[in-house]
Amino acid sequence: MIFEALDRVGAKADRLMLYPQGWIVPTDNGSTSPYQSKLLARARDAYGVTLQPITVQTFVRGEPTWEDSFTKLLAFNQTAYKRVVVLDSDATVRKAMDELFFLPAAPIAMPRAYWMEQLFLSSQMLVVTPSREEWGRVEAVMREKEDSGFDMDILNALYNDSCTVIPHRGYTLLSGEFRGDDHKAYLGSDEAWDPMRALEEARFVHFSDWPRPKPWLRASEEIVEDMVPKCTDSTQGPDCMSRDIWLDLYEDFADRRERICGQRYDEG
């Protein structure tokens, strides 16, 4: 879905997918191929994606939702490329972001986790300069420390004081921002919150509404009802813009997943 969006918005960079080495890549998208194999073939054939088999980096530490998140750190080892932009899959790409490849030289660039009180880097978007040296540093922390946390913790431990910072506004907007009452951290000022303007300027919207599950999982009506943004009063009557945008983000993801991947939600 990320590659379909990049293709649709006209992104020019090469596209690379790391996939579990046990998956079979068919020569065509035949009806007898397993589901994941059909998707690999479609990524390759429809969106020009280079497919690279890898060993999934799995560590069981706390919440199982993120136990495979270390896999994204393999970006540091993609030395066939001068620079790699890594985008989390639980997101919607709204605009091309090829300009990120032209940031000043640095081992890594990341946005700040603007929603946190302390200064912390967010790993939902990475701009990595692959090298054997940096991969060695990352791998050492990843494998040697049982309490090293998840990918975001490792990257902060290594690069919090030296990372090139990508502006979060415009590049990484949380879906949960539409549920909040205080938007100063995202806006960076006291300007009035305009949910439609925030959406229109966003290049990348990351789904983050825990305990609502990832957008490829069906949320119960109770969770949606409990978490949906509330309408506010205005001089023109009820203002439900934040509510409508939040609901539309999830509906759009499900619609595109059904169209591109052939199923709306994972079941079970």
N, C-alpha and C positions, 0 to 999 in steps of 0.2 A: 504493500500500500504506500509506503514511503517512496519507493521508486516510481510508482505510477504518478504520485503527486509531483515529484521532481521533474518527471517527463512532461507532465501537463503544464507546469509553470515555466518551462523552458530553461531549466538548469543545464549548464554546459559541461560540467565536470564528469569524469568517468564515474561509473557506479560499481561498487564492489559489495558483494554479499558474502559474509562468512557463514557457513552452514555446517551442521554436525556431519562429521565424516562418514557416519553410517548411513546417511540418506543416499538414495540412488538418484542420479541425474539422468533422465531419459534423453534419447536422441530427439524425440519429439514429444508433444503434449498429448499422447495417446490416451484413450479412455481406460486402458488397463493399468495405467501407472498409479501408484499410491498418491494420496491427496497431496502430501508435501512435495512429492516429485513433480506433480503437475504445476505447482506454484513455482518451483525452481525453474522449470522449463519456460514458464510464462515470463518470469523476471528476465531470463536470458534472452528470449526471443522477442518479446514485446517491448522491453524497456532497455535493452542493451546492457544488461548487468553481467559483470564478470563474477563467476561463481568460484569460491575458494573453500575447500573442505578444511575444517579445523576440529580440534578437540575442545568441546565445551568446557569452560573453566567453572566447575561447580564446587562450592564450599557451603556446607550446612552450618549456618550461623544465624540463629534466630528465625525471623520471618521468612518462610520458604519462597515467598513471592520474588525475592531478590537474590536467591541463592546462586543463580546463573549470571548475575550481573557482572562478575569479573570478566566475562568473555569480551566485553567491549574494550577491555584494557589491551587486548591483542592488537589494537590499532597501533600501539607503539612499535610493534614488530613488523609492520607492513612496509618494509624498507624499499620495495619496488616503487613506492610513491614518495614524492618530496613532501607532500602534506595530505592529511586525511581529515575530513570533517565527519564526525560520528554523531548520528542523530538517534535518540531513543525511539523505539517503535510505538510506544503508547503516546502518540502525538499526531497532530495534523500539520502538515507543511502547507503554508498558505502562499508563500512567495519564494522565488529563487534566492539563494544566499551565496552565490559564487564569489562575492566580494570577500568572504571570510578567508579564502585561500590567499589573499593578498595582505593579510595582517602582518605587522612587523615580525621578523624572525623571532621565534621562541619555541621551547620544547612543547608547550601546550598553552592554549587559550581557552578560557571557560567564562561563563557568566557567573555573577554572584547569585547566591540563593537569597534573593531579596526579601523573601517571606520569613527569614530567620532573624532573630535578634542579634546574634553574633555574626561576625564576618565569616562567611563560609562559601566555598565554591560549589556550584551545581554541576553535576555530571550528565545532565540530560542533553547537553550539546558540548562537544569537544572539538577543538581544532588542534590536531596533533602533528608534530614533525617527527616521523618515525626515525629511530636510530637504535642500533644495538645497545648503546650505552644507556639510553633512557629506558628501553625495555628491560634491561638487566636490573635497573634500580626498582622499577615497578614490580617485576616478578619477585625480587627478593623480599619486598615488604608483603606482597600478596601471599607468599608461601611460607614465610618463616614466622609470622606473628599470628597466633591464634585469635588475638583480640584486635586484629587490624580493621575490623568492621567490613563494610561493603566497598564497592568501587569508589564511591564518593568520599568515604573516609580516607582511603589510601591516597587518592589524588590530593586531598587537602593536606594530609601529612607531608607529602613530598613537595607540593607546589603552592601552598597557600600564600606564602610571602613572595613568590617569584613569578606567579602566573600572569600572563597577559589577560586582562579582563575584557570580555565581550560585554557591551552594554546590554543589560537585561531587557530594558524597555525597547520594544520593537523586535527583539530576537527570541525572547523566551517568556511567554505569558502562560501562567497557570490557569487551567479551567476554574480552579477554586477561587481565583481572584474575583470572579463574578458573584461569589457567595459572600464576600466580605463586606464590611462596613467602613473600614479604614484603608484607603488606597494610597496613602502617602509613600509607603515604601516602594510600591511599583512606579508611581508617577514621578517620584523624586522631588515633589514640590507640594504646595497646598492648592494646586489647581483643582477645579471641579472634576469629579469622575464622570466620564462619558463612556459608557460601556461599548457603544458602537464604534467610537473613535479608537478605543483601545484594541478592539478586534480588527479594525481596518488597518492599523499600523503594524499588527503582529505578523511576523514572518513564520513563526513557529509557536503552536499552542500545545502545551504539555498537559495531559490529563492527570490531575492530582486532586482527588476528592475523597480520600480515605475516610470512612470505610466503604464507600462505593468502590466496587471492583474495577479492574482495568476495562477499557471500553469494548474489548472483544468478549467480555463475560456479561451475561444478562444480569442486571441488577433487579432486586425485588422491588415491587411497588412500594413497600414500606420504606426501604432505604431511599428511594428516589423522592418520595413524599417528604421524608424527614430532612433531606439535604437540599432540595430545590431552593434556589434563591427566592426570597419573598418579594412581592410587589411593594412598592413604596408609594406614599401619597405625594402628589404634586398639585400645583394650582390648576393643571389641566386634567386632573383625575389620577387614577392609579397608574404608576410607572412600572411596567413589567419587562423592560428591555433586558436587564441582566438575567432575569428568569428565562426569557425566550432564547437568548443567546446560549445560555448554559445547556438548555434542553436541546437546542438545535445542533450544538457541537457533538453531543453524543449520538443524536439521530443521524447526522451526516456521516459520522464514522461508521455506524452500523450499515447505512445505505451503501456506502462505498465498499465496505468489506463484502457485502452480499454480491455486489456487482463485480468486484475484482477477484475475490477469493471463492465465491460460490456458496458462502454460508455467512449468515448474519452474526451468529455468536458461537463460541465454543460451548458445548454442553457438558454437564457433569462437573 
